[in-house]
Amino acid sequence: MKKLMIGALAVAAGLMTSVSAHAADALTLQLKWVPQAQFAGYYVAKEKGFYEAEGLDVTIKPGGPDIAPEQVIAGGGADIITTWMPAALASREKGVPLVNIAQPYKKSGMMLTCRKDTGIKSPDDFKGKTLGVWFFGNEYPFLAWMAKLGLSTDGGPNGVTVLKQGFNVDPLIQKQADCISTMTYNEFGQVLDAGIPESELIVFKYEDQGVATLEDGLYVMEDKLKDPAFVEKMAKFVRASMKGWAYARDNTDEAAKIVLENDDTGAQTESHQKFMMGEVNKLTEGTTGALNEADYKRTVATLLAAGGESPVITKEPTGAWTHAVTDAAGLK
C-alpha cells in the first residue's frame, strides 16, 4: 500500500509539472537581423528566466538579409517583431497595420563614416563625393538629410553620388566611396578591425544631424490589440524584455556571451560582441520602453521631408503607436 501511495504521488507530481509546463503562454518574436548584441535584451531575458517568471514561453527567431519581419508577422509567423520605424510605417501605409507597442532603443546608431584623407570635415564637404548608402528602407533618413542640405543624390559636382552599399564596409576599405553607412555598434567596429585607425576617420551621427529615425522598436498587428488578453501577454513580454536590457547594461560581458551562445552560425566573435554590447547600451539607456511621442514625431517629420520619387510615407500616419501595452506593464 505504501509503495502504491508513493507511486501515485509521483504520478501526481509529474502531472502537475506537465500542467505547469504547458501553462506557459507561448509567444514568438521575429528579429530584424541575425543573432547579435543588437538584440541582447531578448536573449538575456530568456536566458535569465525573466520571461519564464512572467509565465511566458518565448521563441526568438533570428532574422537575416532574406527575412522581412513585416512580412513574417503579416503571414502569421510571429506574434511580435523588431524593426525600424521607417519600415514599419511604410508597411502600414501599404496595408500591413503594424503598431509600435514599445521602444527599447532611445537613440539611433546610424551614421556616415568617412576617411579624413578625402578632405571631408563637415557635411558641407559632401558635395561631389561618393557616399555609401544602405537601401531596403534604410535609405530614407539619408535622403532626408541630403534634402535638408540641399544636395541632389543624382551625382554631379553639385550633388552626391550614391553607392548602393551592401551590409559590409568594403567600399571604404577599397576606397570605392568617400563615406559609408555604419552603425555605431557594428560596422564602425568592422572598419577599425580592418586596420583603419579612428584617428583617420570622421563620423557624422544622424542623431547629431537632426535626421535620426527610431530603430528596433517592438511591433504587433493592430487587430490583435483589441483583445485584452493579448495586451496583457505583450505587457508581460515587454516588462521582462526591459529587465533583460537593464541586465545587459549592468553585465556587458555576460550579455555578450549569452548572445554568442545563441549564434548557431559561429560567425560572431566574443570581442566584437563585447564591443557591440557596449555601444548598444548607449542607445538603450534612458528609456523605460515606452515610446516618446516627440521621438515619434521627429521620425515622421524626417521621413516626410525626404520626399523623392519613392517616398517611404506620403502622409501623416494615424494609429501607428500605442502606450496601452507599456501602461499595462507599468512602464511610464
Residue frames relative to the residue before (quaternion, step in Angstrom):
aa qw qx qy qz dx dy dz
M 1.0000 0.0000 0.0000 0.0000 0.00 0.00 0.00
K 0.6483 0.5260 -0.3179 0.4494 3.56 0.97 -0.92
K 0.6523 0.5097 -0.3093 0.4679 3.57 1.01 -0.86
L 0.6341 0.5308 -0.3278 0.4568 3.58 1.02 -0.77
M 0.6521 0.5148 -0.3088 0.4631 3.57 1.01 -0.88
I 0.6464 0.5120 -0.3171 0.4684 3.58 0.98 -0.87
G 0.6546 0.5164 -0.3057 0.4598 3.56 1.00 -0.87
A 0.6447 0.5216 -0.3132 0.4629 3.55 1.01 -0.84
L 0.6503 0.5143 -0.3114 0.4643 3.55 1.00 -0.88
A 0.6387 0.5314 -0.3235 0.4528 3.57 1.01 -0.80
V 0.6447 0.5120 -0.3098 0.4756 3.55 1.00 -0.88
A 0.6502 0.5219 -0.3091 0.4576 3.57 0.96 -0.92
A 0.6501 0.5116 -0.3152 0.4650 3.57 0.99 -0.88
G 0.6476 0.5231 -0.3154 0.4555 3.55 1.02 -0.81
L 0.6432 0.5178 -0.3122 0.4697 3.55 1.02 -0.82
M 0.6439 0.5197 -0.3206 0.4611 3.57 1.00 -0.85
T 0.6424 0.5181 -0.3175 0.4670 3.56 1.01 -0.84
S 0.6490 0.5227 -0.3066 0.4600 3.56 1.01 -0.88
V 0.6570 0.5039 -0.3060 0.4699 3.56 0.93 -0.92
S 0.6434 0.5322 -0.3178 0.4491 3.56 1.00 -0.90
A 0.6555 0.5194 -0.3123 0.4505 3.54 1.00 -0.90
H 0.6995 0.4625 -0.2651 0.4760 3.56 0.98 -0.90
A 0.5691 0.6181 -0.3799 0.3869 3.59 1.23 -0.36
A 0.5336 0.6275 -0.4109 0.3907 3.59 1.22 -0.44
D 0.4061 -0.7249 0.5131 0.2153 3.55 -0.93 0.97
A 0.3391 -0.7696 0.5095 0.1819 3.60 -0.53 1.17
L 0.0511 0.7820 -0.6159 0.0808 3.56 -1.04 0.86
T 0.1683 -0.7953 0.5773 0.0762 3.57 -0.96 0.88
L 0.1514 -0.7735 0.6138 0.0459 3.54 -0.88 1.08
Q 0.1713 -0.7689 0.6099 0.0864 3.57 -0.86 1.01
L 0.2787 -0.7758 0.5465 0.1474 3.57 -0.68 1.11
K 0.5683 -0.6077 0.4475 0.3276 3.54 -1.28 0.45
W 0.8146 0.1113 -0.0121 0.5691 3.58 1.07 -0.72
V 0.7371 -0.4155 0.2995 0.4408 3.55 -1.33 -0.02
P 0.6645 -0.4998 0.3558 0.4266 3.62 -1.20 0.35
Q 0.3082 0.7084 -0.5908 0.2327 3.55 -0.71 1.10
A 0.7312 -0.4683 0.2747 0.4131 3.57 -1.27 0.30
Q 0.4510 0.6748 -0.4410 0.3832 3.58 1.27 -0.17
F 0.7735 0.2813 -0.1347 0.5517 3.59 1.17 -0.63
A 0.2277 0.8406 -0.4737 0.1310 3.56 1.25 0.34
G 0.6092 0.5985 -0.3598 0.3759 3.59 0.95 -0.83
Y 0.6851 0.4842 -0.2806 0.4664 3.56 1.01 -0.82
Y 0.6566 0.4918 -0.3128 0.4787 3.57 0.97 -0.81
V 0.6415 0.5189 -0.3188 0.4666 3.58 1.02 -0.79
A 0.6482 0.5280 -0.3180 0.4472 3.59 0.93 -0.92
K 0.6636 0.4862 -0.3044 0.4802 3.57 1.05 -0.73
E 0.6881 0.5037 -0.2786 0.4418 3.56 0.87 -1.01
K 0.7450 0.4126 -0.2226 0.4745 3.59 0.94 -0.89
G 0.5565 -0.6601 0.3668 0.3464 3.59 1.26 0.13
F 0.3626 0.7482 -0.4901 0.2617 3.60 1.20 0.32
Y 0.6461 0.4933 -0.3212 0.4858 3.59 1.04 -0.71
E 0.6428 0.5362 -0.3168 0.4461 3.55 0.94 -0.92
A 0.6425 0.5345 -0.3166 0.4485 3.57 1.03 -0.81
E 0.6824 0.4486 -0.2707 0.5098 3.57 1.22 -0.52
G 0.5361 -0.6431 0.3950 0.3783 3.59 1.28 0.05
L 0.5387 0.6264 -0.3915 0.4052 3.56 1.18 0.57
D 0.1841 -0.7265 0.6509 0.1208 3.52 -1.20 0.69
V 0.0499 -0.8601 0.5066 -0.0332 3.56 0.05 1.36
T 0.1624 -0.7458 0.6409 0.0820 3.53 -0.99 0.98
I 0.1660 -0.7890 0.5873 0.0711 3.57 -0.79 1.06
K 0.1465 -0.8044 0.5737 0.0489 3.57 -0.54 1.21
P 0.3788 -0.7352 0.5093 0.2379 3.60 -0.68 1.03
G 0.3621 -0.7080 0.5607 0.2306 3.53 -1.24 0.51
G 0.0456 -0.7942 0.6044 0.0442 3.54 -1.24 -0.42
P 0.7439 -0.4351 0.2653 0.4324 3.59 -1.25 0.11
D 0.7340 0.3972 -0.2324 0.4995 3.59 1.15 -0.49
I 0.6419 0.5083 -0.3186 0.4776 3.58 1.27 0.18
A 0.1186 -0.7707 0.6243 0.0467 3.57 -0.79 1.07
P 0.3952 -0.7525 0.4694 0.2393 3.61 -0.32 1.19
E 0.6140 0.5689 -0.3445 0.4249 3.57 1.07 -0.76
Q 0.6774 0.4719 -0.2853 0.4869 3.58 1.03 -0.77
V 0.6115 0.5658 -0.3438 0.4333 3.56 1.08 -0.75
I 0.7163 0.4347 -0.2658 0.4768 3.58 0.80 -0.98
A 0.6121 0.5461 -0.3520 0.4508 3.60 1.07 -0.66
G 0.7143 0.4372 -0.2417 0.4900 3.55 1.14 -0.67
G 0.5777 -0.6272 0.3562 0.3821 3.57 1.28 0.14
G 0.4844 0.7033 -0.4074 0.3238 3.57 1.27 0.25
A 0.7807 0.1471 -0.1022 0.5987 3.59 1.27 -0.03
D 0.4490 -0.6698 0.5216 0.2788 3.55 -1.25 0.46
I 0.7918 0.0405 0.0408 0.6080 3.54 1.16 -0.73
I 0.1347 -0.8028 0.5779 0.0590 3.58 -1.08 0.69
T 0.3051 -0.6615 0.6288 0.2718 3.50 -1.38 0.20
T 0.2054 0.7613 -0.6012 0.1296 3.57 -0.98 0.83
W 0.5571 -0.5765 0.4667 0.3735 3.55 -1.31 0.19
M 0.6068 -0.6130 0.3711 0.3438 3.55 -1.04 0.77
P 0.6025 0.5470 -0.3960 0.4255 3.68 0.90 -0.62
A 0.6687 0.4896 -0.3008 0.4719 3.59 0.94 -0.86
A 0.6532 0.5180 -0.3143 0.4540 3.58 1.00 -0.83
L 0.6835 0.4786 -0.2893 0.4690 3.58 0.92 -0.89
A 0.6148 0.5322 -0.3446 0.4691 3.58 1.09 -0.69
S 0.6572 0.5048 -0.3065 0.4683 3.57 0.95 -0.87
R 0.6363 0.5372 -0.3301 0.4444 3.56 1.00 -0.83
E 0.6748 0.4906 -0.2996 0.4628 3.57 0.92 -0.89
K 0.6966 0.4568 -0.2623 0.4871 3.58 1.18 -0.57
G 0.7140 -0.5035 0.2492 0.4177 3.58 1.24 0.23
V 0.6033 0.4855 -0.3786 0.5069 3.60 1.27 0.13
P 0.2224 -0.8555 0.4554 0.1063 3.61 0.02 1.31
L 0.0256 0.8159 -0.5724 0.0781 3.54 0.33 1.29
V 0.1193 -0.7802 0.6121 0.0480 3.55 -1.12 0.77
N 0.3804 -0.6998 0.5587 0.2312 3.56 -0.94 0.93
I 0.1145 -0.8145 0.5672 0.0427 3.58 -0.69 1.12
A 0.7927 0.0123 -0.0135 0.6093 3.60 1.26 -0.23
Q 0.1728 -0.7912 0.5833 0.0626 3.55 -1.19 0.62
P 0.1499 -0.8310 0.5309 0.0707 3.62 0.17 1.25
Y 0.6949 0.4207 -0.2698 0.5170 3.61 1.15 -0.57
K 0.2671 -0.7784 0.5528 0.1313 3.55 -0.66 1.15
K 0.8038 0.2136 -0.0796 0.5496 3.58 1.00 -0.86
S 0.4937 -0.6290 0.5178 0.3041 3.52 -1.34 0.39
G 0.2922 -0.7578 0.5580 0.1701 3.56 -1.09 0.72
M 0.4895 0.7018 -0.4047 0.3227 3.56 1.29 0.05
M 0.1458 0.7852 -0.5934 0.1008 3.56 -1.04 0.79
L 0.3995 -0.6393 0.5824 0.3040 3.53 -1.38 0.14
T 0.1443 -0.7741 0.6131 0.0627 3.54 -0.92 0.97
C 0.0641 -0.8231 0.5635 -0.0308 3.56 -0.69 1.15
R 0.4719 -0.6174 0.5421 0.3197 3.53 -1.28 0.47
K 0.4811 -0.6713 0.4801 0.2959 3.58 -0.92 0.86
D 0.6415 0.5573 -0.3382 0.4044 3.59 1.06 -0.68
T 0.5338 0.5995 -0.4138 0.4295 3.60 1.29 0.07
G 0.5041 -0.6615 0.4113 0.3729 3.56 1.29 -0.30
I 0.4861 0.6607 -0.4326 0.3741 3.56 1.28 0.07
K 0.0352 -0.8057 0.5909 -0.0207 3.54 -0.75 1.12
S 0.7804 0.0345 0.0004 0.6243 3.57 1.24 -0.50
P 0.6893 -0.4626 0.3361 0.4448 3.62 -1.22 0.17
D 0.5505 0.6128 -0.3969 0.4049 3.59 1.17 -0.41
D 0.6898 0.4872 -0.2709 0.4620 3.57 1.21 -0.48
F 0.4347 0.7152 -0.4530 0.3072 3.62 1.25 0.10
K 0.5386 0.6580 -0.4023 0.3393 3.59 1.12 -0.68
G 0.8229 0.2065 -0.1817 0.4972 3.54 -0.86 1.05
K 0.6032 0.5785 -0.3485 0.4244 3.58 1.29 -0.06
T 0.4058 -0.6691 0.5623 0.2672 3.54 -1.36 0.26
L 0.0808 -0.8203 0.5658 -0.0196 3.53 -0.66 1.17
G 0.3509 -0.7395 0.5413 0.1923 3.55 -0.85 1.00
V 0.0189 -0.8183 0.5716 -0.0574 3.57 -0.75 1.08
W 0.3758 -0.6897 0.5716 0.2376 3.57 -1.04 0.84
F 0.2257 -0.7655 0.5846 0.1461 3.56 -1.06 0.69
F 0.5901 0.5744 -0.4371 0.3616 3.61 -1.13 -0.57
G 0.7735 -0.3359 0.1664 0.5111 3.58 1.01 0.88
N 0.6318 0.5492 -0.3345 0.4329 3.58 1.22 -0.37
E 0.5876 0.6196 -0.3595 0.3764 3.58 1.25 -0.24
Y 0.5470 0.6833 -0.3879 0.2888 3.59 1.16 -0.49
P 0.6294 0.4960 -0.3640 0.4747 3.65 0.92 -0.62
F 0.6241 0.5367 -0.3367 0.4573 3.59 1.06 -0.74
L 0.6709 0.4974 -0.3030 0.4590 3.58 0.88 -0.92
A 0.6252 0.5272 -0.3336 0.4689 3.57 1.06 -0.72
W 0.6397 0.5299 -0.3128 0.4606 3.56 1.02 -0.84
M 0.6707 0.4868 -0.3043 0.4697 3.59 0.89 -0.91
A 0.6200 0.5319 -0.3388 0.4668 3.58 1.07 -0.75
K 0.6392 0.5278 -0.3132 0.4634 3.57 1.03 -0.82
L 0.7023 0.4465 -0.2525 0.4936 3.58 1.08 -0.76
G 0.4344 -0.7114 0.4467 0.3250 3.58 1.28 -0.25
L 0.4894 0.6658 -0.4202 0.3750 3.57 1.18 0.58
S 0.4053 -0.6839 0.5532 0.2487 3.55 -0.96 0.88
T 0.2974 -0.7494 0.5604 0.1897 3.58 -1.14 0.58
D 0.5017 0.6631 -0.4042 0.3812 3.56 1.27 0.43
G 0.6092 -0.5605 0.3541 0.4351 3.58 1.26 0.16
G 0.5590 0.6104 -0.4417 0.3462 3.54 -1.27 -0.19
P 0.6906 -0.5193 0.3291 0.3809 3.55 -1.29 0.35
N 0.7375 0.4054 -0.2357 0.4860 3.60 1.13 -0.52
G 0.7311 0.3276 -0.2336 0.5510 3.52 1.25 0.34
V 0.4963 -0.6156 0.4918 0.3646 3.54 -1.19 -0.50
T 0.3725 -0.6837 0.5767 0.2475 3.53 -1.23 0.52
V 0.2453 -0.7909 0.5485 0.1161 3.55 -0.72 1.07
L 0.1485 -0.7641 0.6236 0.0717 3.54 -0.82 1.06
K 0.3570 -0.7269 0.5412 0.2264 3.56 -0.66 1.09
Q 0.1942 -0.8425 0.5012 0.0365 3.48 -0.29 1.38
G 0.3848 -0.6786 0.5708 0.2563 3.55 -1.04 0.78
F 0.6099 -0.5598 0.3999 0.3933 3.57 -1.26 0.05
N 0.5536 0.5255 -0.4356 0.4772 3.51 0.64 1.29
V 0.4942 -0.6750 0.4710 0.2797 3.58 -1.28 0.10
D 0.2876 0.8146 -0.4700 0.1812 3.60 1.27 0.21
P 0.6478 0.5419 -0.3607 0.3958 3.66 0.83 -0.80
L 0.6667 0.4701 -0.3129 0.4864 3.60 1.07 -0.62
I 0.6427 0.5274 -0.3216 0.4531 3.56 0.96 -0.86
Q 0.7588 0.3729 -0.1852 0.5009 3.57 0.93 -0.95
K 0.4286 -0.7428 0.4174 0.3007 3.57 1.36 0.16
Q 0.3186 0.7283 -0.5284 0.2980 3.55 1.01 0.90
A 0.7672 0.1733 -0.0974 0.6098 3.57 1.28 -0.41
D 0.4972 -0.6503 0.4889 0.3015 3.54 -1.16 0.63
C 0.7752 0.0672 -0.0140 0.6280 3.55 1.17 -0.71
I 0.1122 -0.7805 0.6077 0.0946 3.56 -1.20 0.46
S 0.5463 -0.5789 0.4857 0.3613 3.53 -1.30 0.33
T 0.0578 0.7805 -0.6199 0.0570 3.55 -0.97 0.87
M 0.3238 -0.6693 0.6166 0.2588 3.52 -1.33 0.32
T 0.5938 -0.5938 0.4020 0.3649 3.57 -1.00 0.78
Y 0.7668 0.4099 -0.1890 0.4564 3.55 1.01 -0.86
N 0.7696 0.3469 -0.1927 0.5002 3.61 1.18 -0.14
E 0.8240 0.2777 -0.1637 0.4660 3.57 -0.01 -1.29
F 0.5839 0.5638 -0.3934 0.4318 3.61 1.06 -0.58
G 0.6384 0.5155 -0.3147 0.4770 3.57 1.04 -0.78
Q 0.6291 0.5359 -0.3306 0.4558 3.58 1.09 -0.71
V 0.6103 0.5399 -0.3452 0.4657 3.58 1.09 -0.71
L 0.6596 0.4998 -0.3006 0.4742 3.56 0.94 -0.91
D 0.6608 0.5137 -0.3002 0.4574 3.58 0.98 -0.88
A 0.6398 0.5380 -0.3195 0.4462 3.57 1.19 -0.57
G 0.6392 -0.5828 0.3040 0.3993 3.55 1.30 0.00
I 0.5513 0.5663 -0.4214 0.4447 3.60 1.24 0.17
P 0.3241 -0.7730 0.5056 0.2044 3.63 -0.43 1.11
E 0.6320 -0.5596 0.3850 0.3733 3.54 -1.17 0.61
S 0.5992 0.5911 -0.3499 0.4113 3.59 1.13 -0.62
E 0.7021 0.4376 -0.2625 0.4965 3.59 1.23 -0.43
L 0.6581 0.4936 -0.2896 0.4892 3.55 1.32 0.16
I 0.1002 -0.7403 0.6561 0.1067 3.52 -1.32 0.40
V 0.1442 -0.8164 0.5570 0.0500 3.58 -0.82 0.97
F 0.1652 -0.7578 0.6261 0.0795 3.53 -1.23 0.66
K 0.2052 -0.8071 0.5458 0.0924 3.55 -0.30 1.28
Y 0.5281 -0.6414 0.4589 0.3149 3.55 -0.96 0.89
E 0.5803 0.5812 -0.3658 0.4378 3.58 1.10 -0.67
D 0.7050 0.4680 -0.2589 0.4658 3.58 0.91 -0.96
Q 0.6938 0.4747 -0.2691 0.4699 3.58 1.16 -0.57
G 0.4902 -0.7015 0.4043 0.3226 3.59 1.29 0.03
V 0.6435 0.5113 -0.3272 0.4664 3.59 1.19 0.44
A 0.3507 0.7493 -0.4941 0.2674 3.58 1.17 0.48
T 0.1660 -0.7503 0.6300 0.1122 3.54 -1.21 0.61
L 0.6027 -0.5965 0.3931 0.3556 3.57 -1.16 0.55
E 0.1665 -0.7990 0.5762 0.0423 3.52 -0.99 0.96
D 0.8730 0.1543 -0.0856 0.4546 3.54 -1.34 0.44
G 0.2402 0.7463 -0.5712 0.2429 3.54 0.73 1.11
L 0.4428 -0.6581 0.5344 0.2921 3.56 -1.33 0.14
Y 0.0468 -0.8322 0.5501 -0.0520 3.56 -0.70 1.15
V 0.0760 -0.7657 0.6375 0.0388 3.54 -1.17 0.74
M 0.5913 -0.5484 0.4419 0.3928 3.56 -1.31 0.13
E 0.5925 -0.6481 0.3642 0.3103 3.53 -0.91 1.03
D 0.6728 0.5195 -0.3212 0.4175 3.61 0.85 -0.89
K 0.5861 0.5951 -0.3641 0.4119 3.59 1.14 -0.56
L 0.6427 0.5624 -0.3169 0.4126 3.58 1.10 -0.68
K 0.5322 0.6153 -0.4105 0.4118 3.58 1.28 -0.08
D 0.6539 0.4972 -0.2927 0.4895 3.57 1.28 -0.40
P 0.4090 -0.7348 0.4824 0.2451 3.65 -0.47 1.15
A 0.6246 0.5450 -0.3420 0.4425 3.59 1.06 -0.72
F 0.6412 0.5135 -0.3185 0.4729 3.58 1.06 -0.76
V 0.6306 0.5325 -0.3278 0.4597 3.59 0.99 -0.84
E 0.6620 0.4987 -0.3028 0.4705 3.58 0.97 -0.86
K 0.6284 0.5345 -0.3241 0.4630 3.57 1.05 -0.79
M 0.6729 0.4807 -0.2877 0.4831 3.57 0.96 -0.87
A 0.6001 0.5589 -0.3539 0.4498 3.59 1.10 -0.69
K 0.6437 0.5096 -0.3114 0.4785 3.57 1.00 -0.83
F 0.6558 0.5179 -0.3084 0.4546 3.56 0.97 -0.88
V 0.6866 0.4800 -0.2897 0.4630 3.57 0.83 -0.97
R 0.6362 0.5339 -0.3314 0.4476 3.58 0.94 -0.85
A 0.6843 0.4705 -0.2810 0.4810 3.59 0.91 -0.93
S 0.6354 0.5411 -0.3270 0.4433 3.59 1.03 -0.80
M 0.6629 0.4960 -0.3098 0.4674 3.58 0.95 -0.83
K 0.5872 0.5307 -0.3679 0.4882 3.59 1.17 -0.51
G 0.6258 0.5433 -0.3228 0.4572 3.55 1.08 -0.76
W 0.6688 0.4889 -0.2988 0.4737 3.56 0.96 -0.86
A 0.6337 0.5202 -0.3319 0.4665 3.60 1.00 -0.76
Y 0.6482 0.5123 -0.3132 0.4683 3.58 0.99 -0.86
A 0.6396 0.5356 -0.3213 0.4481 3.58 0.99 -0.82
R 0.6520 0.5057 -0.3192 0.4661 3.58 1.01 -0.75
D 0.7131 0.4456 -0.2530 0.4784 3.58 1.05 -0.73
N 0.7816 0.2245 -0.0968 0.5738 3.58 1.22 -0.46
T 0.1030 -0.8725 0.4753 0.0460 3.53 0.73 1.17
D 0.7072 0.4696 -0.2811 0.4475 3.59 0.73 -1.02
E 0.6513 0.5083 -0.3187 0.4646 3.58 0.95 -0.86
A 0.6401 0.5276 -0.3233 0.4554 3.57 0.98 -0.85
A 0.6397 0.5255 -0.3240 0.4579 3.59 0.97 -0.84
K 0.6580 0.5042 -0.3072 0.4673 3.59 1.00 -0.81
I 0.6194 0.5361 -0.3413 0.4609 3.59 1.06 -0.73
V 0.6253 0.5245 -0.3300 0.4743 3.58 1.04 -0.78
L 0.6515 0.5309 -0.3130 0.4423 3.58 0.90 -0.93
E 0.6374 0.5416 -0.3200 0.4450 3.56 1.04 -0.78
N 0.7079 0.4327 -0.2499 0.4992 3.58 1.22 -0.45
D 0.5622 0.5762 -0.3910 0.4462 3.58 1.29 0.13
D 0.1943 -0.8234 0.5273 0.0782 3.55 -0.11 1.31
T 0.6077 0.5841 -0.3545 0.4049 3.59 1.19 -0.39
G 0.3350 -0.7504 0.4991 0.2750 3.56 1.14 -0.63
A 0.4489 0.7217 -0.4296 0.3052 3.58 1.27 0.18
Q 0.6681 0.5091 -0.3003 0.4519 3.58 1.13 -0.59
T 0.2508 -0.7496 0.5922 0.1567 3.55 -1.22 0.56
E 0.6047 -0.5858 0.3949 0.3678 3.56 -1.11 0.62
S 0.6521 0.5282 -0.3281 0.4338 3.59 0.94 -0.85
H 0.6845 0.4743 -0.2944 0.4689 3.58 0.93 -0.87
Q 0.6519 0.5100 -0.3264 0.4565 3.59 1.00 -0.73
K 0.6199 0.5200 -0.3412 0.4785 3.59 1.09 -0.61
F 0.6235 0.5199 -0.3264 0.4842 3.57 1.05 -0.81
M 0.6744 0.5079 -0.2865 0.4529 3.53 0.87 -1.02
M 0.6466 0.5321 -0.3208 0.4425 3.57 0.94 -0.90
G 0.6494 0.5254 -0.3168 0.4493 3.57 0.96 -0.84
E 0.6911 0.4662 -0.2737 0.4796 3.58 1.01 -0.83
V 0.6286 0.5366 -0.3331 0.4539 3.59 1.01 -0.79
N 0.6175 0.5693 -0.3431 0.4206 3.57 1.01 -0.81
K 0.6232 0.5438 -0.3355 0.4509 3.59 1.13 -0.62
L 0.6913 0.4826 -0.2670 0.4668 3.57 1.17 -0.59
T 0.7187 0.4358 -0.2504 0.4805 3.60 1.13 -0.57
E 0.5602 0.5979 -0.4089 0.4019 3.59 1.18 -0.29
G 0.7508 0.4028 -0.2849 0.4392 3.56 -1.16 0.60
T 0.7156 0.3598 -0.2785 0.5300 3.59 1.19 0.34
T 0.4026 -0.6922 0.5430 0.2527 3.55 -1.16 0.61
G 0.6084 -0.5034 0.3646 0.4934 3.53 1.29 -0.40
A 0.5937 0.5525 -0.3639 0.4580 3.58 1.25 -0.34
L 0.4967 -0.6700 0.4687 0.2909 3.57 -0.89 0.95
N 0.3151 -0.7163 0.5923 0.1917 3.54 -1.00 0.90
E 0.4429 -0.7325 0.4455 0.2623 3.59 -0.56 1.16
A 0.6205 0.5442 -0.3529 0.4407 3.60 1.04 -0.68
D 0.6364 0.5141 -0.3253 0.4741 3.59 1.06 -0.74
Y 0.6230 0.5339 -0.3275 0.4686 3.57 1.06 -0.78
K 0.6764 0.4954 -0.2963 0.4574 3.59 0.86 -0.95
R 0.6236 0.5332 -0.3378 0.4613 3.58 1.06 -0.73
T 0.6380 0.5280 -0.3197 0.4603 3.58 1.00 -0.83
V 0.6664 0.4980 -0.2999 0.4669 3.57 0.88 -0.94
A 0.6544 0.5144 -0.3125 0.4577 3.59 0.92 -0.90
T 0.6366 0.5295 -0.3215 0.4594 3.59 1.00 -0.82
L 0.6892 0.4837 -0.2840 0.4588 3.58 0.90 -0.92
L 0.6589 0.5000 -0.3113 0.4679 3.58 0.98 -0.79
A 0.6457 0.5322 -0.3167 0.4467 3.57 1.10 -0.71
A 0.5687 0.6239 -0.3830 0.3749 3.59 1.16 -0.56
G 0.1128 -0.8373 0.5272 0.0909 3.58 1.02 -0.79
G 0.3715 0.7521 -0.5074 0.1971 3.54 -0.91 -0.95
E 0.6975 -0.4805 0.3423 0.4068 3.53 -1.35 0.03
S 0.7865 0.1856 -0.1005 0.5804 3.59 1.13 -0.59
P 0.0510 -0.8393 0.5410 0.0155 3.60 0.50 1.14
V 0.5413 -0.6291 0.4440 0.3377 3.56 -1.06 0.72
I 0.7662 -0.0139 -0.0060 0.6424 3.57 1.13 -0.72
T 0.3164 -0.7730 0.5255 0.1622 3.56 -1.09 0.67
K 0.7938 0.1536 -0.0809 0.5829 3.58 1.27 -0.21
E 0.6561 -0.4933 0.3908 0.4166 3.54 -1.31 0.28
P 0.3715 -0.7257 0.5248 0.2449 3.61 -0.73 0.97
T 0.1550 -0.7492 0.6305 0.1312 3.56 -1.26 0.39
G 0.8354 0.2007 -0.1606 0.4859 3.55 -1.05 0.80
A 0.4233 0.7513 -0.4264 0.2730 3.58 1.24 0.35
W 0.7869 0.1585 -0.1190 0.5844 3.59 1.22 -0.09
T 0.0668 -0.7911 0.6071 0.0331 3.56 -1.26 0.41
H 0.3356 -0.7127 0.5769 0.2156 3.54 -1.24 0.53
A 0.3535 0.7754 -0.4725 0.2247 3.60 1.28 0.02
V 0.7030 0.4690 -0.2713 0.4607 3.58 0.91 -0.90
T 0.6960 0.4565 -0.2875 0.4739 3.59 0.82 -0.92
D 0.5942 0.5381 -0.3660 0.4726 3.59 1.13 -0.56
A 0.6685 0.4949 -0.2946 0.4705 3.57 0.95 -0.91
A 0.6762 0.4823 -0.2843 0.4789 3.58 1.20 -0.60
G 0.4742 -0.6839 0.4288 0.3514 3.56 1.29 -0.14
L 0.5120 0.6234 -0.4162 0.4195 3.57 1.22 0.56
K 0.0572 -0.8258 0.5608 -0.0130 3.56 -0.44 1.18
